[in-house]
């Protein structure tokens, strides 16, 4: 079943390209936040659709990787409000730039592992 592999490969490639583009725009252009906003919509949506589309294809390890992603997103979402109260530049940078990008990089790893797992099954 090549279409299934091609779909997850395309999702992984788009995910990786968005993360790399975001990082490059932060480094060179300063407009990384615009792409990061799109990334913040794309990744949780993809993380919701992955288990739906590949429910029977995922093994225990890939399920755990997705669970760890959602735990990281949940902890970040809960901690954003208290960080905003601190009104510190360092806290602001960590909450809105660095931590979400680390979570985004982890999700690239998750999609890579799921891609490899499905590729090996077919």
Buried (B, 14 or more C-beta within 10 A) or exposed (E): EEEBBEBBBEBBEEBBEBBEBBBEBBEEEEEBEEBBEEBBEBBBEBBEEBBEBBEEBBEEEBBEBBEEBEEBBEEBEEBEEEBEEEEEEEBEEBBBBEBBBEBBBBBBEBBBBBBBBBEEEE
